[in-house]
Amino acid sequence: MTWSILARDDQGRFGVAIASRFFAVGALCVHIQRGLGALSTQALINPLYGSAGLALLAEGKSASDVIKILTGADAGQAQRQLHILPAAGPAAAHTGSDCVDWCGHQLGNDFSVAGNMLVGPQVIHATADAYVRTQGMPLAERLLAAMAAGEAAGGDKRGKQGAALRIHGDQDYAELDLRVDDHEQPIVELQRLYSKSLERFQPFVKCLAGRNDPVGVTDRIEIEASIARFHAARNEQGR
């Protein structure tokens, strides 16, 4: 079940988008850590891959080495799907021999796509093609466009239920973490939530305390001014 895309941009930001005919797919599959990378554990999920995989990346292991270590120690690896995108270097993926067709992955420059129980390989290809085609757009919007293209190409062959989008920048907390756990049109709903987050949530998060500013913006007038500047900048860019 499930397909997902992992991506990084030239500012060190990571993003993951995922969809499935599975309840709360964003709860156990997706794992990201600032400065290390992102991964998604799929098919017959092994949630232990998340913290273990990030710890191995922190030790300096490559994505391909992390894949080998995790799946090599897992007696259920034939039913697992895992892909990893590190902070630097190429992505890597594992699609177990017993994953349900259609299953597979595609690795690109600064992104990877993997899925199983899909209607066919066109889902993966459409997702990757849309991500590449939208270069220049914000990372979150590229990921949403990619998932919408994969859905239009057939998506999960069992149908639709859950989706999620997570973006991490230079903080230990997420810039954006959206989940649709149970919906007839989860990717459409995810797109709606993203649009809603632009109203106040995204500019507000930029005002919060962070690694380089332990206090953040506490003047509410300045917070409102920052939100206004955020929208003015988007209007200038035609978004």
Disulfide bonds with the S-S distance in Angstrom:
none
